[in-house]
Amino acid sequence: MPTPRHITRTRRAGLLALITGSGKALLWVMACAGALACITINVYFPEAAVRDLSEKIENAVAEEAAKAATAEDSGDVDAPSESASAIDAPARPSDLLRQAVLSWALEWTADEVMAQPSSGVAAPEITNPAIRKIVESRGQRLPEIQPFKTSGVLGENKDALLELRSLDSLSLQDRAKVQKLVKAENADRERMFKEIAAATGTDLSQLPQIQATYAATLRDNAAKGEWIQLPDGTWKQK
């Protein structure tokens, strides 16, 4: 028959085994938690949706630019008759510039329409009021920006923003003008990126990815001779 002292030792041994087992279990749980903490969680980014929306937005901006240029031309047509000397005079640089911008916008829009898949189903329109407002603002500004892009003063950088490349060839008045245009355009674009995030259900922490994706669209759409910045930061004339 076991003595009280033997029973006490047995209980102590059982308790020690229980504590030791619990300790091992606790260590195992802690090790698993540590391993899980080291796992990188990949957050989904809707790249295809962002790219598709960026193409639609740029198409809409080009259409707005074409409307703006057409409206100016219509204003010239409806203007009072000029004297014979004025009619015979050579076209003003501003007139030639407006015609060039109109031609570019119409050509770009036509290319976009031809590129649409011939499924018989119309592409979704940009109905977000905030995006539409930005599109209209950018479209009205584009005829003023385009000449500076054509001349190499401005380029499209890897963050989908306009960037000043060189002001050496500009007068003081034009330097002030282009700097004002860049500030306004980039402010619109930064608001646009946030609206794209909201429209595609993308977290704002992924704005850099939205900008990188949008920049790819701008590089593809750039006209020959314009300057674009590649993802690695180098500049290239298209």
C-alpha positions as CSV (number, residue, x, y, z in Angstrom):
1,M,0.0,0.0,0.0
2,P,1.5,3.4,-1.1
3,T,2.5,5.7,1.7
4,P,1.3,9.3,1.8
5,R,4.8,10.4,0.9
6,H,4.8,8.2,-2.2
7,I,1.4,9.7,-3.2
8,T,2.7,13.2,-2.8
9,R,5.8,12.4,-5.0
10,T,3.5,10.9,-7.6
11,R,1.3,14.0,-7.7
12,R,4.3,16.2,-8.0
13,A,5.6,14.1,-10.9
14,G,2.2,14.3,-12.7
15,L,2.0,18.0,-12.2
16,L,5.6,18.5,-13.5
17,A,4.7,16.4,-16.6
18,L,1.6,18.5,-17.1
19,I,3.6,21.8,-16.8
20,T,6.3,20.5,-19.1
21,G,3.8,19.4,-21.7
22,S,2.0,22.7,-21.6
23,G,5.3,24.5,-22.0
24,K,6.2,22.5,-25.1
25,A,2.7,23.2,-26.5
26,L,3.2,26.9,-25.8
27,L,6.6,26.9,-27.4
28,W,5.1,25.2,-30.5
29,V,2.3,27.8,-30.7
30,M,4.8,30.6,-30.4
31,A,7.0,29.1,-33.1
32,C,4.1,28.8,-35.5
33,A,3.1,32.4,-34.8
34,G,6.6,33.5,-35.6
35,A,6.7,31.6,-38.8
36,L,3.3,33.1,-39.9
37,A,4.6,36.6,-39.1
38,C,7.4,36.1,-41.6
39,I,5.0,35.3,-44.4
40,T,4.5,38.2,-46.9
41,I,0.9,38.8,-47.7
42,N,0.4,39.7,-51.3
43,V,-2.5,42.2,-51.7
44,Y,-4.4,41.9,-54.9
45,F,-4.0,44.7,-57.4
46,P,-6.5,44.9,-60.3
47,E,-3.9,45.9,-62.9
48,A,-6.1,44.9,-65.9
49,A,-9.0,47.0,-64.6
50,V,-6.8,50.0,-64.0
51,R,-5.1,49.7,-67.4
52,D,-8.5,49.5,-69.1
53,L,-9.9,52.5,-67.3
54,S,-6.7,54.5,-68.0
55,E,-7.1,53.9,-71.7
56,K,-10.8,55.0,-71.6
57,I,-9.9,58.1,-69.7
58,E,-7.1,59.1,-72.1
59,N,-9.5,58.5,-75.0
60,A,-12.0,60.7,-73.4
61,V,-9.4,63.4,-72.7
62,A,-8.4,63.4,-76.4
63,E,-12.1,63.7,-77.4
64,E,-12.5,66.7,-75.1
65,A,-9.4,68.3,-76.6
66,A,-10.9,67.8,-80.1
67,K,-14.1,69.4,-79.0
68,A,-12.2,72.4,-77.5
69,A,-10.2,72.9,-80.7
70,T,-13.4,72.5,-82.8
71,A,-15.2,75.1,-80.7
72,E,-12.4,77.6,-81.2
73,D,-12.4,77.0,-85.0
74,S,-16.2,77.5,-85.0
75,G,-15.7,80.8,-83.2
76,D,-13.3,81.9,-85.9
77,V,-15.8,80.9,-88.6
78,D,-18.6,82.9,-87.0
79,A,-16.5,85.9,-86.4
80,P,-17.3,89.1,-88.4
81,S,-15.8,89.4,-91.9
82,E,-12.3,90.6,-92.1
83,S,-10.7,93.0,-94.5
84,A,-9.2,91.6,-97.7
85,S,-5.7,92.3,-96.4
86,A,-6.4,90.3,-93.3
87,I,-7.8,87.4,-95.3
88,D,-4.9,87.3,-97.6
89,A,-2.4,87.4,-94.7
90,P,-0.6,84.2,-93.8
91,A,-2.0,82.1,-91.1
92,R,-1.1,83.1,-87.6
93,P,1.1,80.7,-85.5
94,S,-1.8,80.3,-83.1
95,D,-4.1,79.2,-85.9
96,L,-1.6,76.7,-87.2
97,L,-1.1,75.4,-83.7
98,R,-4.8,74.9,-83.1
99,Q,-5.1,73.1,-86.4
100,A,-2.3,70.8,-85.5
101,V,-3.8,70.0,-82.1
102,L,-7.2,69.3,-83.6
103,S,-5.6,67.0,-86.2
104,W,-3.7,65.2,-83.5
105,A,-6.7,64.7,-81.3
106,L,-8.9,63.5,-84.1
107,E,-6.3,61.1,-85.3
108,W,-5.7,59.7,-81.8
109,T,-9.4,59.3,-81.2
110,A,-9.8,57.5,-84.5
111,D,-7.0,55.1,-83.7
112,E,-8.6,54.3,-80.3
113,V,-12.0,53.6,-82.0
114,M,-10.3,51.3,-84.5
115,A,-8.5,49.5,-81.7
116,Q,-11.7,48.6,-79.9
117,P,-12.7,44.9,-80.2
118,S,-15.4,44.3,-82.8
119,S,-17.7,42.4,-80.5
120,G,-20.7,44.5,-81.3
121,V,-20.9,45.5,-77.6
122,A,-20.2,49.2,-76.8
123,A,-17.3,49.8,-74.4
124,P,-18.5,51.0,-70.9
125,E,-18.6,54.8,-70.6
126,I,-16.9,56.8,-67.9
127,T,-19.8,57.7,-65.8
128,N,-18.1,58.6,-62.5
129,P,-19.0,62.4,-62.1
130,A,-15.6,63.2,-60.4
131,I,-13.7,61.4,-63.2
132,R,-15.8,63.1,-65.9
133,K,-15.0,66.5,-64.4
134,I,-11.3,65.8,-64.4
135,V,-11.5,64.5,-68.0
136,E,-13.2,67.8,-69.1
137,S,-10.6,69.9,-67.3
138,R,-7.7,68.0,-68.7
139,G,-9.2,68.0,-72.2
140,Q,-9.6,71.7,-72.2
141,R,-6.0,72.1,-71.1
142,L,-4.5,69.6,-73.5
143,P,-4.4,72.0,-76.6
144,E,-2.1,74.3,-74.5
145,I,0.1,71.4,-73.2
146,Q,0.6,69.5,-76.4
147,P,2.9,72.0,-78.1
148,F,5.2,71.9,-75.1
149,K,5.3,68.1,-75.3
150,T,5.9,68.2,-79.0
151,S,8.8,70.5,-78.6
152,G,10.4,68.4,-75.8
153,V,9.9,71.0,-73.1
154,L,7.5,68.5,-71.3
155,G,7.7,64.7,-70.9
156,E,5.6,62.0,-69.4
157,N,7.4,60.6,-66.4
158,K,7.2,57.1,-64.9
159,D,4.7,58.2,-62.2
160,A,2.2,59.3,-64.9
161,L,2.8,62.9,-64.2
162,L,4.0,65.7,-66.5
163,E,7.6,66.7,-65.9
164,L,9.5,69.8,-67.1
165,R,12.6,68.7,-69.0
166,S,14.1,72.0,-70.3
167,L,13.0,75.6,-70.2
168,D,16.1,76.9,-72.1
169,S,14.2,77.5,-75.3
170,L,11.3,79.4,-73.7
171,S,10.8,83.1,-73.0
172,L,10.1,84.2,-69.4
173,Q,6.4,84.5,-70.3
174,D,6.2,81.0,-71.7
175,R,8.2,79.6,-68.8
176,A,5.6,80.9,-66.3
177,K,2.8,79.6,-68.6
178,V,4.2,76.1,-68.8
179,Q,4.9,75.9,-65.1
180,K,1.3,76.9,-64.4
181,L,0.0,74.3,-66.8
182,V,2.1,71.5,-65.3
183,K,1.0,72.4,-61.8
184,A,-2.7,72.3,-62.8
185,E,-2.4,69.2,-64.9
186,N,-0.6,67.2,-62.2
187,A,-3.1,68.3,-59.6
188,D,-5.9,66.9,-61.8
189,R,-4.0,63.7,-62.4
190,E,-3.3,63.1,-58.7
191,R,-7.0,63.5,-58.0
192,M,-7.7,61.2,-60.9
193,F,-5.5,58.4,-59.5
194,K,-7.5,58.5,-56.2
195,E,-10.8,58.3,-58.2
196,I,-9.5,55.4,-60.1
197,A,-8.6,53.7,-56.8
198,A,-12.2,54.2,-55.6
199,A,-13.7,53.1,-58.9
200,T,-11.7,49.8,-59.0
201,G,-11.9,49.1,-55.2
202,T,-8.1,49.6,-54.8
203,D,-6.6,50.6,-51.5
204,L,-4.9,54.0,-51.5
205,S,-1.7,52.4,-50.4
206,Q,-1.5,51.1,-53.9
207,L,-1.5,54.5,-55.6
208,P,2.1,54.0,-56.8
209,Q,1.0,50.9,-58.7
210,I,-2.0,52.8,-60.2
211,Q,0.4,55.5,-61.3
212,A,2.9,53.0,-62.8
213,T,0.1,51.3,-64.7
214,Y,-1.3,54.6,-66.0
215,A,2.2,55.6,-67.0
216,A,2.4,52.5,-69.3
217,T,-0.8,53.8,-71.1
218,L,0.7,57.2,-71.5
219,R,3.9,55.8,-72.9
220,D,2.0,53.7,-75.4
221,N,-0.1,56.7,-76.5
222,A,2.8,59.1,-76.8
223,A,3.3,60.5,-80.3
224,K,6.5,60.1,-82.2
225,G,9.1,62.5,-81.0
226,E,7.7,63.0,-77.5
227,W,9.7,62.2,-74.4
228,I,8.7,59.4,-72.1
229,Q,10.4,58.1,-68.9
230,L,10.8,54.3,-68.7
231,P,10.1,52.4,-65.4
232,D,13.9,52.4,-64.6
233,G,14.0,56.2,-64.7
234,T,15.7,56.7,-68.0
235,W,14.2,59.1,-70.6
236,K,13.6,58.2,-74.2
237,Q,12.3,60.0,-77.2
238,K,9.6,58.0,-78.8
